[in-house]
């Protein structure tokens, strides 16, 4: 279970976790795009290494970008159209055994 901040507006989604120096172990940020979209993100101005968990409309994980590189301008993309992205601390997906195909339980995304 994660204590997540929601990034719902365009402004919140553009800002994400940029400029932060730390993120509690059980925290994260959920980007809810509401409609299926091909997502492209980067780590510019993001100091915290992250795992980016891409979530389809069925709330199943489609792919995970593990251990992203802080400050990188390399594009990190979903595999196809997804509804949401959950960003958590780097290594969290491996530590908890989170993998593509797993289902996300979230009041924001529906149950």
Secondary structure, 3 states (H helix, E strand, C coil): CCEEEEECCHHHHHHCCCCCCCCCCCEEEEEEEEEEEEEEECCCCCCCCEEEEEECCCCEEEEEECCCCCCCCCCEEEEEEEEEEEEEECCHHHHHCCCCCCECCECCCEC
